[in-house]
Amino acid sequence: MRIALINENSQAAKNGQIEAALRKVVEPMGHTVDNYGMYAADDDVQLTYVQAGILAAILLNSGAADYVVTGCGTGEGAMLACNSFPGVLCGHVEDPVDAYTFAHVNDGNCVAMPFAKGCGWGMELNWEYVFEKLFGFGHGKGYPADRVVPEQNNKKILDLVRARTMNDLIASLDAIETMPAAEGVTNCEHLVSRAVAGPKFRELFFANCKNDELRAYVENLLK
């Protein structure tokens, strides 16, 4: 599994610590980690949690990533942003129980974590335990034992519902990229092109993208 890590600007200073915890846990399992940043709070390319959602959608729908680990201060904004797009099923994961139950009951492909909440002494231990439960025990097996069949069925129903409610991704991205300035709102123009402007994006994305249509769209965006 190829796992993408995305940090938005409010928690970018923790990127290195999160990456270290993630790699420590998942690389011995045979998974690969791609760090899309932000890498530090003062990076030239700044990502909001909204743009983290945009980037997650591009990576997952293109096949450049199989799973996305992201978050923000509370994790709520990143979760909402990620779930605004087709092909992304993001859970809010705060502790190992959240991680295990999301993996098995909801079987998503993205988590949003609260990187400002409870992040003092021992915070890296919680992250490690979360990643162990999220990636170390499979996905979609259901939980608890007496609810396995109905929970697996509910996930299939959710997939059918989302397939009928979510718009075409490229059309959505284009509408967001060309979204005009709005009264009383700052920094809302060209959200997509700024989301993919990170220093390592080209290197990581184009080496792993499996969707020709999305590849062409991003290539044109980056011209």
TANOR-V860448 format. One record per pair of residues at least 12 apart in sequence whose ideal C-beta (glycine too) atoms are under 8 Angstrom apart, sorted by the first residue. I is the first residue (numbers start at 1). J is the second residue. D is the distance in whole Angstrom. If there is no record, write none. Layout:
i: {I,I}
j: {J,J}
d: {D,D}
This chain:
i: {1,1,1,1,1,1,1,2,2,2,2,2,2,2,2,3,3,3,3,3,3,3,3,3,3,3,3,4,4,4,4,4,4,4,4,4,4,4,4,5,5,5,5,5,5,5,5,5,5,6,6,6,6,6,6,6,6,6,7,7,7,7,7,7,7,7,8,8,8,8,8,8,8,8,8,8,9,9,9,9,9,9,10,10,10,10,11,11,11,11,11,12,12,12,12,12,12,12,13,13,14,14,15,15,15,15,15,16,17,17,17,18,18,18,19,19,20,21,21,21,21,22,22,22,24,25,25,25,25,25,26,26,29,29,31,34,34,34,34,35,36,36,36,36,36,36,37,37,37,38,39,43,43,44,45,45,45,45,47,47,47,48,49,49,49,49,49,50,50,50,51,51,51,51,52,52,52,52,52,52,53,53,53,53,53,53,53,53,53,54,54,54,54,54,54,54,55,55,56,56,56,56,56,56,56,56,57,57,57,57,57,57,57,58,58,58,58,58,58,59,60,60,60,60,61,61,61,61,61,61,61,62,62,62,62,62,62,62,63,63,63,63,64,64,64,64,64,65,66,67,67,67,68,68,68,68,68,68,69,69,69,69,70,70,70,70,70,70,71,71,71,71,71,72,72,72,72,73,73,73,73,74,74,74,75,75,75,75,75,75,75,75,76,76,76,78,78,79,79,79,82,82,85,85,85,86,86,86,86,86,86,87,87,87,88,88,89,89,89,89,89,89,89,90,90,90,90,90,91,91,91,91,91,92,92,92,92,93,93,93,93,93,94,94,94,94,95,95,95,96,96,96,96,96,97,98,99,99,99,99,99,99,99,100,100,100,100,101,102,103,103,103,103,103,103,103,104,104,104,104,104,104,104,104,105,105,105,105,106,106,107,107,107,111,113,113,140,140,169,170,170,170,173,173,174,174,176,176,177,177,177,177,177,179,192,193,193,196,196,196,202,205}
j: {26,30,31,32,66,67,135,31,32,34,64,65,66,67,208,22,26,31,32,33,34,65,66,67,68,69,135,33,34,35,36,56,59,64,65,67,68,69,204,18,19,22,33,34,35,36,68,69,70,36,37,47,52,55,56,68,69,70,37,38,39,47,52,70,71,115,38,47,48,49,51,52,70,71,72,78,38,41,43,46,47,48,49,72,73,116,71,72,73,115,116,37,38,39,40,41,43,47,40,41,115,119,35,37,38,39,40,39,123,124,127,69,115,127,33,35,124,124,127,128,131,69,127,131,128,128,131,132,135,136,131,135,135,136,135,64,65,204,208,200,55,59,198,200,201,204,198,199,200,198,199,198,199,199,194,197,198,199,194,195,198,187,70,72,77,78,81,77,81,191,81,191,194,195,70,72,78,81,82,195,70,78,80,81,82,83,84,85,88,81,85,173,176,191,192,195,195,196,68,70,81,82,85,88,90,110,82,85,86,87,88,169,173,173,195,196,205,214,218,205,87,88,109,110,85,86,87,88,169,211,214,205,209,210,211,214,215,218,208,209,210,211,204,205,208,209,210,208,109,109,110,135,82,88,90,109,110,111,110,111,113,131,82,90,110,111,112,113,111,112,113,114,115,112,114,115,116,114,115,116,117,114,116,117,92,93,94,112,113,114,115,117,92,112,114,90,112,91,92,112,110,112,166,169,172,162,166,167,168,169,172,109,166,169,109,110,106,107,108,109,110,158,162,108,109,110,111,112,106,108,110,111,112,111,112,113,114,111,112,113,130,134,113,114,117,118,126,129,130,126,129,130,132,133,133,130,111,129,130,131,132,133,134,133,134,137,143,143,134,133,134,135,137,138,139,140,137,138,139,140,141,142,143,151,142,143,151,155,155,158,139,140,155,134,127,130,152,155,214,213,214,217,192,217,192,217,191,192,190,191,192,193,221,191,221,221,222,218,221,222,222,218}
d: {8,8,5,7,5,6,7,7,5,6,8,5,5,8,6,7,6,6,7,5,7,7,7,5,7,6,8,8,5,8,6,7,5,7,4,7,5,7,8,7,6,6,6,7,5,7,8,5,7,5,7,7,5,6,6,6,7,4,6,5,8,7,8,7,7,8,7,5,6,4,7,5,7,8,5,7,6,7,8,5,6,6,8,6,5,7,7,6,6,4,6,7,4,7,6,5,6,8,7,5,6,7,7,7,6,5,7,7,8,6,8,8,7,6,7,5,7,5,4,5,7,6,7,6,6,5,4,5,7,7,6,5,6,6,6,8,7,5,7,7,6,7,6,7,6,6,5,7,7,7,8,8,8,8,7,5,5,7,8,6,7,8,8,4,4,4,5,8,5,7,8,6,6,4,5,7,5,6,7,8,8,7,8,3,4,8,6,7,8,7,8,7,7,6,6,4,5,7,4,6,8,5,8,6,7,6,7,4,8,6,5,6,8,7,8,7,8,7,7,7,5,6,6,7,8,7,4,8,5,6,6,7,5,6,4,4,7,8,7,6,3,6,7,5,4,5,7,7,7,5,7,8,7,8,8,7,4,8,8,6,7,8,7,8,7,7,6,7,8,5,4,6,5,7,8,7,8,7,7,4,7,5,7,6,5,7,7,4,5,4,7,8,7,7,8,8,4,7,5,4,5,6,7,6,7,7,3,7,7,5,8,8,8,6,7,5,7,8,4,6,7,8,7,6,8,4,7,6,6,5,7,5,7,8,6,8,8,4,7,6,6,7,7,6,7,8,7,8,7,8,4,5,7,4,8,8,7,8,5,7,8,4,4,4,7,7,7,6,7,7,6,8,7,7,5,8,7,7,7,6,5,6,4,8,7,5,5,8,6,8,5,4,5,7,8,7,7,7,7,7,7,5,5,7,8,8,5,6,6,7,4,6,7,7,6,5,7,6,7,7,7,7}
